[in-house]
Amino acid sequence: MIRRLCLALSLTCLAAPTLAQEEPAPTRIPDAAIATAETLRERALAGNAAWDLVESLTTEVGHRLAGSEGDARAVAWAVERFRALGFDEVRTEPVTFPVWIRGEERGEVLTPFPQHLALTALGGSVGTEGAPLDAEIVHFESLDALRAVEDGSLAGRIAFISQRTERHRDGRGYGFSVPARSNGASVAAAKGASALLIRSIGTSNDRFPHTGNLRYADDVPRIPAAAISNPDADLLLNMLRRGQPVTVRMQMDARTVGEYTSQNVIGEVRGRERPDEVVLIGGHLDSWDLGTGAIDDGAGVAITMAAGALIAALPERPRRTIRVVAFANEEQGLIGARQYAERHAGAVRQHLIAAESDFGAGRIYALRSNAPDHAWGAIERIGTVLAPLGIAVERGVGGPGPDLIPLVSRGMTWAQLAQDGTDYFDYHHTPNDTLDKIEPAALDQQVAAYAAFAWLAAEAEGEFGSRPKGP
């Protein structure tokens, strides 16, 4: 799961789509649709279809690093599962991107107290050119502290950023600390550093480093960048407190080679009256390679697939099409989402509303949206069906899932089914992202919410405010 400050976890609300001067009639949810949504909710709570799906994905495929053999197996898995679940139409759309390979990696303290470091390369990083990189570390408490030093002042040394990620249910601590991962390498390079080490952007005290993507600026050298576990970051700080220079060895074979074409995998339950209008739900199919991608984002794919399958099993099709998208290569820059948005740029208005599950497997506690005033009553009515699941309606907070941002920036309305992420960053992007972290009953609650939401949005009389934005 790639995250930027503008994502849902930052709680920065993207502005509601620009409305026409004449306010549309209020959007309404028919009574008959409510009864069906309640049936879907109860059926979801009685079963474990999502658990079966994520168990299958993590067992039969495992990690799905974009461009890897696991990526290709995951695409084939998703196509087969959509078909087996009874979706009316299953298709793929190509997504092309550079291939990043992690390779071998290791870290250690050389002086003054030789010890192993639990280290992992950041996604997209260059390597150490086939040889160890040995250098003294210079400590900074934050990315801002690194920015404040003089350009060129770190020549031949390794910048070490020790900022901690704070634990919050909504994940907002991630938004404050992740710029060190995203931008730290280029800032350090501008200061003359030969490499970057960061404290993992995570809340775990396990000795597991957290990977995640970085972005290199075009006007500075590309230097190796890696994360170390929280305990190892503390270890370095303890050494530094003793007043002696600390020298670290990094060796990384990371590199980018060629291009690869993966696929966004799409399953649709076709609308009975307005099949060209879409309610979109989904997650991202790729994962990092350290774990098996269970919570990031196997759970999201499974939840939304299972929700769509429940609707496909009804005797009547929804009024509009419900589209479930398993996006390609979210982790390395929302690439599948960006190419989806480009391909469907002329159909923003036809995407009535969308919600993405990409924040682990914790229970949903809030329904949020940037729907405008004329559609807010419909959001609140959807909330009445979700209320027995422990879900409250909240207005003026939240944000879209990351894969929705490219279409939201073009004017699509979003909804957020906000999950409890208290422990999400303990496991996110680590070897600990495995199936045992998922509670089957929590998945059932989420399937119930997504199925009810998608059905009711598809059945709505009126629309939710999606409008193409001008240039």
TILOMI-128358 format. One record per atom (N, C-alpha, C): residue in three letters; x, y, z. Coordinates in steps of 0.2 Angstrom, whole numbers, plus 5000, padded with zeros to 4 digits. Layout:
BEGIN
AlaXYZ
...
This chain:
BEGIN
Met500449945000
Met500050005000
Met500450065000
Ile500550104995
Ile500850164995
Ile500450214998
Arg500750265002
Arg500350315005
Arg500750385004
Arg500350435003
Arg500650505002
Arg500150545007
Leu500450605008
Leu500050645013
Leu499350665011
Cys499250655004
Cys498550675002
Cys498050615002
Leu498250555005
Leu497850495005
Leu497350495011
Ala496950445011
Ala496450445016
Ala496750445023
Leu497250425024
Leu497550415031
Leu497750485034
Ser497850535029
Ser498050605032
Ser497450645034
Leu496850615033
Leu496250645034
Leu496150715031
Thr496450725025
Thr496450785021
Thr495850775016
Cys495350805017
Cys494750795013
Cys494850825006
Leu494850785001
Leu494850814994
Leu494150854993
Ala494150904989
Ala493550944988
Ala493050904985
Ala492450924986
Ala491850894983
Ala491850914976
Pro491650874971
Pro491650894964
Pro491250954963
Thr491450994958
Thr491151054956
Thr490451044954
Leu489951074956
Leu489251064954
Leu489051114949
Ala488551094945
Ala488251144941
Ala487951194945
Gln487751254942
Gln487451304945
Gln486751284948
Glu486451244944
Glu485751224947
Glu485851164951
Glu485651164957
Glu485651114962
Glu485251054959
Pro485550994959
Pro485050934957
Pro484550914962
Ala484050884960
Ala483550854965
Ala483950814970
Pro483650804976
Pro483950764981
Pro484050694979
Thr484550654980
Thr484650584979
Thr484250544984
Arg483950494982
Arg483550454987
Arg483650384986
Ile483650344992
Ile483650274992
Ile483050244992
Pro482750204988
Pro482050174988
Pro482050124994
Asp481450124997
Asp481350075002
Asp481450005001
Ala481249984995
Ala481449914993
Ala482149894993
Ala482549944991
Ala483249934991
Ala483549924998
Ile483249965003
Ile483449955010
Ile483349885012
Ala482749855010
Ala482649785013
Ala483149735010
Thr483349745003
Thr483849705000
Thr484549715003
Ala484649775005
Ala485349785008
Ala485349755015
Glu484849755018
Glu484849725025
Glu484949645024
Thr484649615019
Thr484749545018
Thr485449535016
Leu485749575012
Leu486449565010
Leu486949565017
Arg486749615021
Arg487149625027
Arg487149565031
Glu486549535032
Glu486449475036
Glu486849415033
Arg486749405027
Arg487049355023
Arg487849355024
Ala488049415024
Ala488849425024
Ala489049405031
Leu488649425036
Leu488849415043
Leu488849335045
Ala488449295041
Ala488449225042
Ala488949185038
Gly489349215034
Gly489849175030
Gly490549205031
Asn491049165028
Asn491749185028
Asn492049185021
Ala491649205016
Ala491949205009
Ala492549245008
Ala492549305012
Ala493149345011
Ala493749305014
Trp493649275020
Trp494249235023
Trp494449185018
Asp494049145015
Asp494249095010
Asp494649125004
Leu494449185002
Leu494849214996
Leu495549234998
Val495549275004
Val496249295006
Val496649235008
Glu496349185011
Glu496749125012
Glu497049095006
Ser496649095001
Ser496849064994
Ser497349104991
Leu497349174991
Leu497749214988
Leu498449214992
Thr498449214998
Thr499149215002
Thr499449145002
Thr499049095001
Thr499349025001
Thr499549004994
Glu499149014989
Glu499248984983
Glu499749034978
Val499749104980
Val500149144977
Val500649174981
Gly500549204987
Gly500949234991
Gly501149304989
His501749324990
His501849394989
His501749414981
Arg501549474980
Arg501449494973
Arg501749554971
Leu502449554972
Leu502849614970
Leu502749634963
Ala502549694961
Ala502449714954
Ala502949694950
Gly502849654944
Gly503249634939
Gly503549564941
Ser503449534946
Ser503649474948
Ser503249414945
Glu503549354946
Glu503049294945
Glu502449294949
Gly502549314955
Gly501949314959
Gly501349364957
Asp501649414954
Asp501149464951
Asp500749434945
Ala501049394941
Ala500749354935
Ala500249304938
Arg500449264943
Arg500049214946
Arg499449254949
Ala499549304952
Ala498949344956
Ala498449364950
Val498649384945
Val498149404940
Val497749344937
Ala498149294936
Ala497749234934
Ala497249214939
Trp497449214946
Trp497049194951
Trp496449244952
Ala496549304951
Ala495949354951
Ala495449344946
Val495749324940
Val495249314934
Val494849254935
Glu495149204938
Glu494849134939
Glu494349144945
Arg494549184950
Arg494049194956
Arg493449234954
Phe493549284950
Phe492949324948
Phe492449284944
Arg492749244940
Arg492249204936
Arg491949154940
Ala492249114945
Ala491949064949
Ala491449094954
Leu491549164956
Leu491049194960
Leu490449214957
Gly490349214950
Gly489749224947
Gly489749294944
Phe490249334943
Phe490249404940
Phe489949394933
Asp489649444931
Asp489349444924
Asp489849454919
Glu490349494920
Glu490849504915
Glu491549514919
Val492049484917
Val492749484919
Val493249504914
Arg493649554915
Arg494149574910
Arg494749604913
Thr495249614909
Thr495849644912
Thr496049704907
Glu496349744910
Glu496649804907
Glu497349814908
Pro497749824903
Pro498549824904
Pro498749874908
Val499349864912
Val499649914916
Val500349904915
Thr500749954912
Thr501449944911
Thr501849994915
Phe502449964918
Phe502850004922
Phe503549974923
Pro504050014925
Pro504749984926
Pro504749934931
Val505149884931
Val505249824936
Val505849844941
Trp505649844947
Trp506149854952
Trp506249784956
Ile506849764957
Ile507049704960
Ile507449724966
Arg507249684972
Arg507549694978
Arg508349674978
Gly508349604976
Gly509049574977
Gly509249564984
Glu509849544985
Glu510149534992
Glu510249594995
Glu510149595002
Glu510349655006
Glu510549635013
Arg510949675016
Arg511149665023
Arg511449735026
Gly511449735032
Gly511749795036
Gly512049775042
Glu512549815044
Glu512849805050
Glu513249865053
Val513349865059
Val513749915063
Val514449895063
Leu514849935060
Leu515649915060
Leu515949935066
Thr515850005068
Thr516150025074
Thr515650075077
Pro515650085084
Pro516150065088
Pro515949995091
Phe515349965090
Phe515149905093
Phe514849865087
Pro515249825084
Pro514949785079
Pro514349745080
Gln513849755076
Gln513149715077
Gln512849715070
His512349665070
His511949655064
His511449715064
Leu511149735058
Leu510649775058
Leu510049745054
Ala509449745056
Ala508849725052
Ala508649775047
Leu508849765041
Leu508849825036
Leu508449795030
Thr508149845026
Thr507849825020
Thr507849885015
Ala507949875009
Ala507949925004
Ala507249955003
Leu507250025002
Leu506550055000
Leu506450044993
Gly505750034992
Gly505550014985
Gly505850074980
Gly506150054974
Gly506350094969
Gly507050124971
Ser507350104976
Ser508050124978
Ser508550094973
Val509050124972
Val509650104969
Val510050054974
Gly510550014971
Gly510949974976
Gly511650014977
Thr512049974980
Thr512749994982
Thr513249974977
Glu513049964971
Glu513449954965
Glu513949894966
Gly513649844969
Gly513949774970
Gly514549774975
Ala514549824979
Ala515049824984
Ala514749854991
Pro515049834997
Pro514849865003
Pro514949945003
Leu514449975006
Leu514550055007
Leu514650065014
Asp515250085016
Asp515450095023
Asp515550165024
Ala515150195029
Ala515150265031
Ala514950275038
Glu515150335040
Glu514850365047
Glu514150385046
Ile513750375051
Ile513050405051
Ile513050465054
Val512550515052
Val512450575055
Val511750575056
His511550585063
His510850575065
His510450645064
Phe509850635062
Phe509350685061
Phe508650665064
Glu508350705068
Glu507750685072
Glu507150685067
Ser507150715061
Ser506650725057
Ser506850745050
Leu506450735045
Leu506650755038
Leu506750835038
Asp506350875042
Asp506450945042
Asp507150965045
Ala507450925050
Ala508050935052
Ala508650925047
Leu508550875043
Leu508950855038
Leu508950915033
Arg508350935031
Arg508350995026
Arg508651055029
Ala508751065035
Ala509051125038
Ala509751135037
Val510151075036
Val510851075036
Val511051105029
Glu511751125029
Glu511951155023
Glu512051105017
Asp511951125011
Asp512051085006
Asp512751065005
Gly512950995004
Gly513550975003
Gly513950955010
Ser513550965016
Ser513850955022
Ser513950885024
Leu513650835021
Leu513650765023
Leu514050725018
Ala514550755015
Ala514950725010
Ala515250655013
Gly515150605010
Gly515450535012
Gly515150505018
Arg514550535020
Arg514250505026
Arg513550485024
Ile513250445029
Ile512550415028
Ile512050455033
Ala511550485030
Ala511050525034
Ala510650475037
Phe510450475044
Phe510050435048
Phe509450475051
Ile508850465049
Ile508250495051
Ile507950445056
Ser507850475062
Ser507550425067
Ser506850445069
Gln506450485066
Gln505750505068
Gln505350445068
Arg504950445074
Arg504450385075
Arg503850395072
Thr503450345071
Thr502750345068
Thr502350335074
Glu501850385075
Glu501350375081
Glu500850325079
Arg500550295084
Arg499950245083
Arg499350285084
His498850275079
His498250305079
His497750255076
Arg497150255078
Arg496650215075
Arg496550235067
Asp496550295066
Asp496450315059
Asp497150325055
Gly497650305058
Gly498350305054
Gly498650365053
Arg498450425056
Arg498650485054
Arg499450495056
Gly499650455061
Gly500350465062
Gly500850445056
Tyr500550405052
Tyr500950385046
Tyr501050445041
Gly500550485041
Gly500550545036
Gly501150595038
Phe501250595045
Phe501750645047
Phe502450615046
Ser502550545046
Ser503250525046
Ser503450495039
Val502950485035
Val503150445028
Val503550495024
Pro503550565024
Pro503950595020
Pro504650585020
Ala504850555026
Ala505550535027
Ala505750475022
Arg505250435021
Arg505350375017
Arg505250405009
Ser504750445008
Ser504650465001
Ser505150504998
Asn505350555002
Asn505850615000
Asn506550615003
Gly506650575008
Gly507250575012
Gly507850565008
Ala507850525003
Ala508450504999
Ala508750564995
Ser508250594992
Ser508450654988
Ser508650714992
Val508350724998
Val508550775002
Val509250765005
Ala509350705007
Ala510050685009
Ala510550685003
Ala510350674997
Ala510850674992
Ala511050754991
Ala510550794991
Ala510750864990
Ala511150894996
Lys511250855001
Lys511650875007
Lys512350845006
Gly512450805001
Gly513050765000
Gly513150695002
Ala512550675005
Ala512650605008
Ala512750555003
Ser513050495005
Ser513150445001
Ser512550395001
Ala512150395006
Ala511650345007
Ala511150375013
Leu510550345013
Leu510050365018
Leu509850305022
Leu509750305028
Leu509450255033
Leu508950295036
Ile508350265037
Ile507750285041
Ile507550235046
Arg507250265051
Arg506850215056
Arg506250195052
Ser506050135052
Ser505450115048
Ser504850155050
Ile504450165045
Ile503850205045
Ile503350155048
Gly503350135054
Gly502850085057
Gly502850095064
Thr502450055068
Thr502350055075
Thr502549995079
Ser502849945075
Ser502949885078
Ser503649885082
Asn503649855088
Asn504349845091
Asn504649775089
Asp504349745084
Asp504749685082
Asp505349705078
Arg505849655077
Arg506449675073
Arg506349665066
Phe505749695063
Phe505649685056
Phe505649755053
Pro506049765048
Pro506049835045
Pro505449835040
His505249895039
His504649915034
His504949945028
Thr504749905022
Thr504949935016
Thr504349985014
Gly504350015008
Gly503950055005
Gly504250105000
Asn503850134995
Asn504150164990
Asn504450234991
Leu505050254987
Leu505250314988
Leu505250354981
Arg505350414981
Arg505350454975
Arg506050494974
Tyr506350484969
Tyr506950524968
Tyr506850584964
Ala507150634966
Ala507050704962
Ala507550694956
Asp507350734951
Asp507750734945
Asp508450774945
Asp508550814950
Asp509050864950
Asp509650844955
Val509550784958
Val510150764963
Val510350694961
Pro510850664964
Pro511050594962
Pro510650554966
Arg510550494963
Arg510150434966
Arg510550394971
Ile510450394977
Ile510850364982
Ile510450304985
Pro510850254988
Pro510450194991
Pro510050224997
Ala509450194998
Ala509050215004
Ala508750145007
Ala508750145013
Ala508550085017
Ala508150105023
Ala507750055026
Ala507450065032
Ala507750015037
Ile507750035043
Ile507949985048
Ile507349975053
Ser507349925057
Ser506849915062
Ser506849965067
Asn506249965071
Asn506250015076
Asn506749995082
Pro506849935084
Pro507349915089
Pro508049935086
Asp508149925080
Asp508849945077
Asp508950015077
Ala508450055076
Ala508550125076
Ala508650145083
Asp508350115088
Asp508550135095
Asp509250115096
Leu509450055094
Leu510150035095
Leu510650085092
Leu510550115086
Leu510950165084
Leu510950225088
Leu510350245091
Leu510350305095
Leu510750295102
Asn510650225104
Asn511050215110
Asn511750215109
Met512050195103
Met512750195102
Met512950275101
Leu512550315098
Leu512750385097
Leu512750415103
Arg512350395108
Arg512350435115
Arg513050425119
Arg513450375116
Arg514050365120
Arg514650405117
Gly514450445112
Gly514950505110
Gly515450485105
Gln515350425102
Gln515850405098
Gln515550395091
Pro515950405085
Pro515650405079
Pro515450325077
Val514850325074
Val514550255072
Val514650245065
Thr514950195063
Thr515050175056
Thr514650115054
Val514250125049
Val513850075046
Val514050045040
Arg513949985038
Arg513949955032
Arg513349935029
Met513149955023
Met512549935019
Met512749905013
Gln512449845011
Gln512549815005
Gln511949795002
Met511749824996
Met511049814993
Met511149804985
Asp510849754983
Asp510849734976
Asp510249764972
Ala509849804975
Ala509249834972
Ala509349864966
Arg508949864961
Arg509049894954
Arg508349894951
Thr508349934945
Thr507749934941
Thr507949914934
Val507549864931
Val507749834925
Val507149824920
Gly507149864915
Gly506649854910
Gly505949874912
Glu505449844908
Glu504749864909
Glu504349794909
Tyr503749794912
Tyr503349744913
Tyr502649764912
Thr502149724909
Thr501449734908
Thr501049684913
Ser500749714918
Ser500349674922
Ser499649694920
Gln499149684924
Gln498449694923
Gln498049724929
Asn497649774928
Asn497049784932
Asn496549734931
Val496249694936
Val495749644935
Val495149664937
Ile494649664933
Ile493949694934
Ile493449644933
Gly492949634939
Gly492349594938
Gly491749644939
Glu491249634935
Glu490649674935
Glu490049634936
Val489549664940
Val488849634941
Val488549694937
Arg488249674931
Arg488049724926
Arg487349754928
Gly487249814928
Gly486649844930
Gly486049824925
Arg485449824928
Arg484849804924
Arg484549864920
Glu484649924923
Glu484349984919
Glu484850024917
Arg485350044920
Arg485850084918
Arg486550054919
Pro486750004914
Pro487349974915
Pro487950014914
Asp487850074910
Asp488450114909
Asp488650154915
Glu488250154920
Glu488350194926
Glu488650144931
Val489150164935
Val489550124939
Val489650144946
Val489550094951
Val489750104957
Val490450064958
Leu490950094960
Leu491650054960
Leu491850044967
Ile492049984968
Ile492349964974
Ile492949914972
Gly493449914977
Gly494049874975
Gly494549874980
Gly495149854978
Gly495749854982
Gly496349844977
His496949834980
His497549824975
His497849754976
Leu497949724970
Leu498149654970
Leu498849644971
Asp499349694970
Asp500049684971
Asp500149694979
Ser500749674980
Ser501049684987
Ser501749694987
Trp502049714993
Trp502749704994
Trp502949634995
Asp503649624994
Asp503849554994
Asp504149525001
Leu504049565006
Leu504349535012
Leu503849485016
Gly503249505016
Gly502749455018
Gly502349425013
Thr501649405014
Thr501249375009
Thr500649425007
Gly500749485009
Gly500249535007
Gly499549515009
Ala499449495016
Ala498849475018
Ala498349535020
Ile498649585024
Ile498249645025
Ile498349695020
Asp498849695017
Asp499049745012
Asp499249715005
Asp498749705001
Asp498049725002
Asp497549665000
Gly497849605002
Gly497449545000
Gly496749545004
Ala496749575010
Ala496049585013
Ala495649625009
Gly495849685007
Gly495449725003
Gly495149694996
Val495549664993
Val495349624987
Val494849574989
Ala494949534994
Ala494449484996
Ala493749514998
Ile493849565002
Ile493249595005
Ile492749624999
Thr493049654994
Thr492649684989
Thr492449634984
Met492849584983
Met492649524978
Met492049494982
Ala492049474988
Ala491549444991
Ala490949484992
Ala490949544993
Ala490349594992
Ala490049594986
Gly490449594980
Gly490149594974
Gly489849524972
Ala490149474975
Ala489849404974
Ala489149394977
Leu489149424983
Leu488449424986
Leu487949454982
Ile488049514979
Ile487649544975
Ile487449504969
Ala487949474966
Ala487949434960
Ala487449374961
Ala487449354967
Ala486949294969
Ala486249314970
Leu486049374970
Leu485349394971
Leu484949384965
Pro484349374966
Pro483949354960
Pro483849414955
Glu483949474957
Glu483849534953
Glu484549564953
Arg484749594947
Arg485349634946
Arg485249704949
Pro485749734951
Pro485649804953
Pro485449854948
Arg485249914949
Arg485049954944
Arg485549984940
Arg486149994943
Arg486750014940
Arg487249954940
Thr487849964936
Thr488349914937
Thr488749924943
Ile488949864946
Ile489449864952
Ile490049834949
Arg490549874949
Arg491249854947
Arg491749854952
Val492049794953
Val492549774957
Val493249774954
Val493649814956
Val494349824953
Val494849804957
Ala495249754955
Ala495949734959
Ala496449764955
Phe496649824958
Phe497149864954
Phe497849844954
Ala498249854949
Ala498949834948
Ala499349884951
Asn499949864954
Asn500549904956
Asn500349974959
Glu499949964965
Glu499850024969
Glu500450044973
Glu500849994975
Glu501350004980
Glu501950054977
Gln502050044970
Gln502550084968
Gln502350144964
Gly501750174966
Gly501550244963
Gly500850244960
Leu500450204963
Leu499750204960
Leu499650194953
Ile500150154950
Ile500250154943
Ile499550124940
Gly499350064942
Gly498750034939
Gly498150084940
Ala498050124945
Ala497550174946
Ala497650234941
Arg498250254941
Arg498350304936
Arg498150294929
Gln498350234927
Gln498250204920
Gln497450194919
Tyr497150164924
Tyr496450164924
Tyr496050224923
Ala496250274927
Ala495950344927
Ala496050374920
Glu496650364917
Glu496750394910
Glu496350354905
Arg496250294906
Arg495850254901
Arg495150274902
His494850284908
His494150304909
His494050374910
Ala494550424908
Ala494450494909
Ala493850524907
Gly493550494901
Gly492950524898
Gly492350494902
Ala492350454907
Ala491850424910
Ala491750444918
Val492050504920
Val492050524927
Val491350524929
Arg490850554925
Arg490150564927
Arg489850494928
Gln490050444924
Gln489750384925
Gln489950344931
His490550364934
His490750334940
His490350374946
Leu489850344948
Leu489350384952
Leu489750394959
Ile490050344962
Ile490350344968
Ile490850284969
Ala491350294973
Ala491850234973
Ala492150234980
Ala492250174983
Ala492550164989
Ala493050104988
Glu493650114992
Glu494250064991
Glu494350034998
Ser494449974999
Ser494749945005
Ser495449935004
Asp495849975008
Asp496549975008
Asp496849995014
Phe496649975020
Phe496949995026
Phe496849935031
Gly497049875028
Gly497149815033
Gly496449775033
Ala496349745039
Ala495849705040
Ala495449715047
Gly495549775049
Gly495149795055
Gly494449815054
Arg494049815058
Arg493349825057
Arg493149895055
Ile492649905051
Ile492449975049
Ile492050005055
Tyr492250075056
Tyr491950105061
Tyr491550175059
Ala491650195053
Ala491350255050
Ala491250255043
Leu490750285040
Leu490550295033
Leu490650375032
Arg491050385027
Arg491250455026
Arg491150465018
Ser491150525016
Ser491050545009
Ser491150615008
Asn491350635002
Asn491350705000
Asn490750714995
Ala490150674996
Ala489550684992
Ala489250754994
Pro489050794989
Pro488750864990
Pro488050854994
Asp487850914995
Asp487250924999
Asp486650884996
His486550884990
His485950854987
His485950774988
Ala486550744989
Ala486650674989
Ala486850654997
Trp486850705001
Trp487050685008
Trp486550645011
Gly485950665010
Gly485350625013
Gly485350545011
Ala485650535005
Ala485650465003
Ala486250435007
Ile486850465008
Ile487350445012
Ile487150425019
Glu486750465022
Glu486450455029
Glu486050395029
Arg485650385023
Arg485150335023
Arg485550265023
Ile486050265019
Ile486550205018
Ile486750195025
Gly486950245029
Gly487150235036
Gly486750205040
Thr486050215039
Thr485550175044
Thr485650105043
Val485850075037
Val485850005036
Val486549985039
Leu487050025039
Leu487750005042
Leu487750015049
Ala487250055052
Ala487350065059
Ala487350005064
Pro486949945062
Pro486949885066
Pro487649855066
Leu488049875061
Leu488749845061
Leu489249885065
Gly488949935069
Gly489449975073
Gly489750035069
Ile489450055063
Ile489750105059
Ile489350165059
Ala489650225061
Ala489350285061
Ala489450325055
Val489050375053
Val489150425048
Val489450485050
Glu490050505047
Glu490450565049
Glu490550605042
Arg490350665043
Arg490450715038
Arg491050765039
Gly491350785033
Gly491850835034
Gly492550805035
Val492650745036
Val493250705037
Val493350655032
Gly493950625033
Gly494150565029
Gly494450585022
Gly494450535018
Gly494750545011
Gly494750475007
Pro494850475001
Pro494750414997
Pro495350374998
Gly495250304996
Gly495750254996
Gly496250284990
Pro496850254991
Pro497450284987
Pro497250274979
Asp497050214977
Asp496950204970
Asp496350244967
Leu495950274972
Leu495450314969
Leu495650384968
Ile496250404970
Ile496450474970
Ile496450504962
Pro496750464958
Pro496750484951
Pro496050504948
Leu495550464949
Leu494950484947
Leu494550534951
Val494650534958
Val494450584962
Val494650654960
Ser495350654958
Ser495650724956
Ser495250744949
Arg494950704946
Arg494650714939
Arg493850734941
Gly493650724947
Gly492950744949
Gly492550694951
Met492750624952
Met492350574955
Met492250584962
Thr491550564964
Thr491450564971
Thr491650504975
Trp491950514981
Trp492150454985
Trp491750444991
Ala491850384993
Ala491550365000
Ala492150325003
Gln492150335010
Gln492650295014
Gln492350255019
Leu492450185019
Leu492250145024
Leu492850135029
Ala492850185034
Ala493550185038
Ala493650135042
Gln494250095042
Gln494350045046
Gln494750065052
Asp494750015057
Asp495150025063
Asp495850005061
Gly496350055061
Gly497050035059
Gly497450045065
Thr497250035071
Thr497650035077
Thr498349995076
Asp498249935074
Asp498849895073
Asp499149885066
Tyr498849925062
Tyr498949915055
Tyr499749925053
Phe500049975056
Phe500749995054
Phe501249945059
Asp500949905063
Asp501349855066
Asp501649805060
Tyr501149795055
Tyr501249735050
Tyr501449765043
His501149815042
His501149845035
His501849855032
His501949825026
His502649825022
His503149785026
Thr502949735030
Thr503549695034
Thr503449625032
Pro503949585034
Pro503849505034
Pro503249485038
Asn502949525043
Asn502449505047
Asn501749515044
Asp501749535038
Asp501049545034
Asp500849475032
Thr500549435036
Thr500349365035
Thr499649355037
Leu499349295035
Leu498649285036
Leu498449285043
Asp498849265048
Asp498649255055
Asp498549325058
Lys498649375055
Lys498449445057
Lys497749465056
Ile497349415052
Ile496649435050
Ile496149395054
Glu495649425057
Glu495149395060
Glu494549385055
Pro494349325054
Pro493749305050
Pro493149345051
Ala492949355057
Ala492349385058
Ala492349465057
Ala492949495057
Ala493049565055
Ala492949565048
Leu493249525044
Leu493149525037
Leu492349515035
Asp492049475039
Asp491249475037
Asp490949535038
Gln491149575044
Gln490849645045
Gln490949685039
Gln491549685036
Gln491749725031
Gln491349715025
Val491349645023
Val490949625017
Val490249645018
Ala489949645024
Ala489249665025
Ala489149735023
Ala489649775025
Ala489649855024
Ala489749865017
Tyr490249835014
Tyr490349855007
Tyr489749825002
Ala489449765004
Ala488949745000
Ala488349795000
Ala488149815006
Ala487549855007
Ala487749925004
Phe488249955005
Phe488450015002
Phe488450014995
Ala488749964991
Ala488749954984
Ala488049944981
Trp487649904984
Trp486949894982
Trp486549954983
Leu486549994988
Leu486150054989
Leu486350104985
Ala487050114984
Ala487250164979
Ala487050154972
Ala487050094970
Ala486850074963
Ala486050074962
Glu485750074968
Glu484950074967
Glu484750154968
Ala485150194970
Ala484950264971
Ala484550294965
Glu484050334967
Glu483650384963
Glu484050444963
Gly484450464957
Gly484850524957
Gly485550504957
Glu486050554958
Glu486750534958
Glu487050564964
Phe487750554964
Phe488150574970
Phe488650634969
Gly488550664963
Gly488950724962
Gly489550724958
Ser489750664955
Ser490350654951
Ser490250704945
Arg490750744944
Arg490750794938
Arg491450804936
Pro491550794929
Pro492250804926
Pro492450874928
Lys493050874930
Lys493450944932
Lys493750964926
Gly493751034925
Gly494151064920
Gly494851064920
Pro495251074915
Pro495951074916
Pro496251124921
